[in-house]
Amino acid sequence: MSEETAEKAPKTVNGMHSDLLQGIIDRLEDLETTKKGVSDDIKAEKAAAKGKGFDVPTINELIKLRKKDPVTVQEEELLLATYKRAMGMEI
């Protein structure tokens, strides 16, 4: 095998392609950095909302509800209302 061919062949250690593994690890590290940045942005936006007088737990609940199917939300709200009435918690 010539030197040029040897340089192009993937490096393997115990049957693992080390270049492939390195690429995966590099990508995951990049994604973790991006995730941290997005998480920091979310925290800042929630802090700004709180500073403007909004209730952050209620905002979080609205975000969860918007991800669900409207029919599912309606069913859950109906069931919750039924349970509240059964517990004497009617408003």
N, C-alpha and C positions, 0 to 999 in steps of 0.2 A: 504494500500500500504506500502510495507516495505521501509526502508531507502535506500536500494540498488536500488530498482525500481525507487524511487523518484529521485535519483541522475542521472539515465540514461534517464529519461523523459526530452524532450526538454523544456527549459524555455520559457514561453510565457508571453508576456505583451500586453494586449489589443488585443489578438488574433494573435500577431506576435511572431515568433520564434526568440528570441533574440540571440541565438547562431548562427543561420543561418545568421541573419543580421550582427552580428559581423564578421563572416567569410567573407561575401561579402565586408564589409568595409575594413578589413585587406588586402584582395586581391587587391582591388582598390588602396589602399595606396601603396602597393608593386609595382603595375603597374605604378603608378605616379612617384615613385622613379626611376624605370627603364627608363621610358620615359624621365625624366630629364637627366639621364646619357647619353642616346642616343642623345638627343638634344645637350648636351654639346660636345659630340664626333663629331657630324655633324658640329657644329660651329668651332671647332678646325680644322677639315679637310678642311673646306672652307677657314679659315684663312691661313692655310698652302698653299693651292692652290693659294690664292691671293699673298702670299709672294714669290711664284715661278713665278709670272707674269701672271697668268691666270685670266681671267675676270669671276668673280663668277656669275653675272647675266646670262651670256652666258652658264655657266656650269649648272645652275638651269634650263634654257630653254632646254638644251640637255636632262637632266634627265626627264623633263616632256614629251618631244618628244619620248623618248625611252619607256615610259609607254603606249604610244598609238599604235594602229594598224597602220602599215606602209601605208596602203591604205588611212586611215583617214588623216595621216600627209600629204601625197601627195595631197589629195583633198584640205586641208586647205591651203597649200603652193600655189597651183594653184589659188585658190580664192583670196588669198592675193595679188599675182602678178597681177591678173586681176584688182583688186581694185586700186592697186598702179598705173597701167597704166592709168586707168580712171581718177585718180587724178593728172596725169602728174608727177608721182614720179618714172618714169622708171630709172633704173640704167644703 
